[in-house]
Amino acid sequence: MKTNGKLVRLKAWAYERRKMLAIACGSFVLGILALVGFMVGLEATNTEKFCISCHEMGDNVYLEYRNTIHYQSASGVRAICSDCHVPKEFWPKMYRKLEAYNDVLQTILGKVDTPEKFNQHRREMAEREWARMRRSDSSTCRSCHKSDHFDFSQQNRRASTMHQQGLLEEGKTCIDCHKGIAHRLPPVDQGIGAERSDAVAPSTLHPDTANSSPH
């Protein structure tokens, strides 16, 4: 009887071991599949096709972008939406994706679903994006344009002077000077006539001139 009891316990233990092994292997496989699915979905949301699937993007900023050097250049190199608007590093990318849920919400609410509405909110959207890029030291720009690899001798005199002065001497970041590089700028306050609520202050475009006296 003791032998039979011991045999039963061994069989039960072997069964439990196989069961735990199967659960562990299944969990591992499911984890791998979930990770692969997550990464595939993540990359799918970085494609140009996905970015312009909302007509407010396809009918507005995408058309503007197609007329810039980021869309078509002599070298044939293109920068798509995510190259400029989504960080390459994992955690900053995840944070940006969470922020994008607000974009989805505003799309559902129809906040910028017509060109008129889009232009009405262009200033606030532009200023928010400029601030975000400035906080990251224009990291998405620098993923292609690495200033420490600039050959200033190959740049024209003005570009060489401004880059060396701004980047090396004044500690500026790309977006400080290159606003409107891929999309049309909002109206800029020229200090003439009635004030415009949708106009960008000159000091926003050129912070270093904020305290300069008018001529």
Sequence and secondary structure as in RCSB ss.txt:
>XXXX:A:sequence
MKTNGKLVRLKAWAYERRKMLAIACGSFVLGILALVGFMVGLEATNTEKFCISCHEMGDNVYLEYRNTIHYQSAS
GVRAICSDCHVPKEFWPKMYRKLEAYNDVLQTILGKVDTPEKFNQHRREMAEREWARMRRSDSSTCRSCHKSDHF
DFSQQNRRASTMHQQGLLEEGKTCIDCHKGIAHRLPPVDQGIGAERSDAVAPSTLHPDTANSSPH
>XXXX:A:secstr
 HHHHHHHHHHHHHHHHHHHHHHHHHHHHHHHHHHHHHHHHHHHTTSHHHHTSSHHIIIIIHHHHTTSTTTS TT
     HHHHHS SSHHHHHHHHHHHHHHHHHHHHTTT SHHHHHHSHHHHHHHHHHHHHHTTSHHHHTT  GGG 
 GGGS HHHHHHHIIIIIIS   HHHH TTSSS    B  S SS  TT B HHHH GGGTT    
